[in-house]
Amino acid sequence: MSEESPQDGAIQLQTLPPATKNEKDGLLARKHRVSLETAERLRIAAIVVSWVSCIGSIAQGTVALIYAWKDESQALFGFGLDQVLDGLSSAIVLWRFHGKELYDPIKELRACAIIGVLFLISAWCLIGKSIYALVKRYYEKRSNLLWNLCLVNGILCAVLAGVKFLVGFYLESRALQTDSVITFTGSVISFVALISLNAFMVNPHLWYLDNLFGILVGLFLTAFGMKLLVDITQHKEPCQNATKKERDN
């Protein structure tokens, strides 16, 4: 009997679950990419970059929409609407990272769902605006306001999108990474608008470039948003079960 006791004890030690309180069933059972201390610092970075994106995007969008109504500019209207939606997406990310729980699968899914809806709204508005401009053969005249907004927004959004994606990757936050796609799309649209304005000045027959690209971007956003919502539907029940087990324990 005395010889079997150590073996039994060894077997018992090997079967003990290595998970900590915050690393249990389902999604919470896997090891995270960074330590808890690093994750907390990255959470602060996510909140800061989201505040900058939210305030900057809504401010630029509001100015663009005001001048779009004043000057009857389709380009400024599309730009302003895209920026407002980008700001709302960043506000959802702020909500996602507000609270004590850093890795919250249910909150993550809800944030992704709302951002996915914003994707579809942005896509359909962009497609509608572009088709209307093509049918009416509308072309945008160069304006200093549009030029400056597109240049500043293109650079700012490119930087913010890169930071969002990296922080979201290490925090394993699909919501933040998805938000970076919206931000990067805004940067691309801004630079394409600049290219289209210059192309039109060189050759007026290229007046349709901006609107044609707007339709393509709208289709991309629609496909991305639909895929995101489908993925959320498929992962909703497993995440709810994992969270339920975590609370029961």
N, C-alpha and C positions, 0 to 999 in steps of 0.2 A: 504493500500500500504506500509505503514511504517513497518508493521509486516512481510511482505513477503520479504523485501529487505535483512535482515540478512540471511534468509534461502537461498535466491538466491545466496548471496555472499558465504555462506558456501558450497553450491553445486559447485560453480565455483572453490573454493579452492580445493575441493576433486578431481575434474577432471583434475587439473593441472598435467602434466607429471613429475614424480620425477627424471627422468633421467638427467644427466649432459651432457655436450657437448660431452664427450668421452664415454658416456654410452647410446647410442641410439639404433636404430632398429637392429633386427636380433641378431647376436652373441654379438654385443656390448651392448645389452640392459641388459644382466645379470650381476650380481654382481661378481666381481673377487675374487679369493681366498685370496689375500693379498692386502694391501693398496698400493697406488701408490708409496709412498716412499720406502716401502719394495720391491716392484717390481723393482724399479730402482736399488736397491742394488743387487737384484738377477740377474738382467741383467748383471751387472758387473761380478758377479760370473760365469755366463754362458759364458761370453766372455773369462775370465781367464782360466777356465777349458777346454774350447774348444781350446785355444791357446796351452795349455800344451799337450792336446791330439793330436792336429795336428802336432806339432813339434816333439813330442816323437814318434808318430807312424810312420811318414814319415822317421825319422832318423833311427829307428830300421828296418823298411822295406827296406830302401835303402841298409843298411849293409847286411841284410839277402839275398837280391837279388844278390848282388855282390858276396858273398861267395857261393850262390847257383849255379851261373854260373861257378865259379871257381872250386868248388868241385863236381859239378853235383849232387846236393842234392835236391831231390824232396820235402823233409820236409821244408828245408830252403826256397825254392821257394814258397810253399804254405803259409808259415808264412809271408814272405816278401810281397806277394801280398795282403794278408789280412790286414796287417798293413798299406800299402799304401792306400787301399780303406777306411780304418778307418780314416786315416788322411784327405782324401778328404771329407768324411762325416762330420768331425769336421769343415772343412773349409766352408762347406755349412751352418752349424749352425752359424758360425761367420758372414756370409753374412746375415742370417736371423735376427740377433739382431743388425745389423748395421743400423743406421737411427734414426729418431726422434720418429716414431710410435712404441710403445712397443707391443701393441696388434693389429697385422696386419693379418687378416685371409687369405688374398690373398698371402702375402709373406710366411705365414706359410704353405699353401698348396703347393706352388712352391718348398719350401725347402723339404717338405715331398716327393714330386714327384721325385726329384733328388735323395734323399736318398733311395727311393724305388728302383730306377734303379740300384743304387750301390749295394743294397741288391742282386738283381738278378745277376749282374755281378760277385759278390763275390761268390754266391752260385754255379753258373754254372762252374766257374773256379775251385772251390773246388771239385765239383763232378767229373769234367773231370780229374783233377789231381789224385784223389783217384781211379777212375776206371782204369786209365792208369797204376797206380802202382800195382793194384791188378792183372791186366792181365799180366803184365811183371814180376809179383812176386817180386816186388822191396821192399826191407826193408831197413830201415834207420839205419846206424851204429851210435853209440854214438859219439858225438863230444862235446868238451867243449863249443864251440861257441853256438851250438844249445841248449845245456843244460842251459847255462847262459841267453840266450835270452828268452827262454821259461819261466824260473823262474822269471826274472825281469818283463817281459811283463805280466805274469799271475797275479802278485801282483798289478802292476801299473794299469792295465786295470780293475781289480776288484774294486779298489778304485775309479777310474775315472767314471766307470759305475754307481756306487752308487751315487756319487755326481751329475752326469748328470741327473739321474732319479729324484732325489729329487728336484733339481732346476727346471727341466722341469715340474714336477708336480705342483709346486707352481706358476710357470709362465704360466701354462696351455699351454705349448708348446709341441705339439706332435712331432715336428721335433727333439727337444732335447731329448725327451724320446726315440724316435726311434733310434737316434744316440747312446744312452746308450745301446741299445740291440746289436748293432754291436760291441761296445766296450766290453760288457760282453761276447759275443760270442768269441772274440779274447782271452779273459782270459781263457774261458773254453777249447778252442783248445790248448792253451799253456800247461795247466795242464794235459790234456789228452795225449799230446805228451810226457810229462815227464813220465806219467804212462806207456805208451806204450813202451817207451825205456827201462824202468826197467823191464817190463814184458817180453820183448824180450830177455833181458840178462838172465833172470831166465829160460824162456822156449822159444826157437827159433821157436816153432810151432805157437806162437802167433804173428807172424810178421805182420799179416793182421789187427790187432786191430786199429791202427791209421787210416788206409785208410777206414776201415769200418765205423768208427765214422765220418770220413770226409764226407762220402756220406750222413749219417744221418743228420749231421749239414747242409749240402748243401740243402737237402730236406726241412728242417725247414726254412732256410733262403728264399728259393723259395716261400714256402707257405706264410710266413710272408710278403715278398715283394709284392706278388700278392694281398694279402688282403689289404695291405696299398694302393696300386694303385687303387683298386676297391673303397675303402672308399673315396679316394680323388675325384674320378670321381663323386660319388654320392653327395658330399658336395661342389663341385666347384661352381655350379650355385647359391645356397643359399648364400654363402659367397660373391660372386660377387654382388648380389643384395643388401646385407647389406652394403657393401662398397660403392656402388653407392648412396644409400640413405644417407649415412654419408657425402659424398662429396656434395650432393645436398643441405643438410641442412647447 
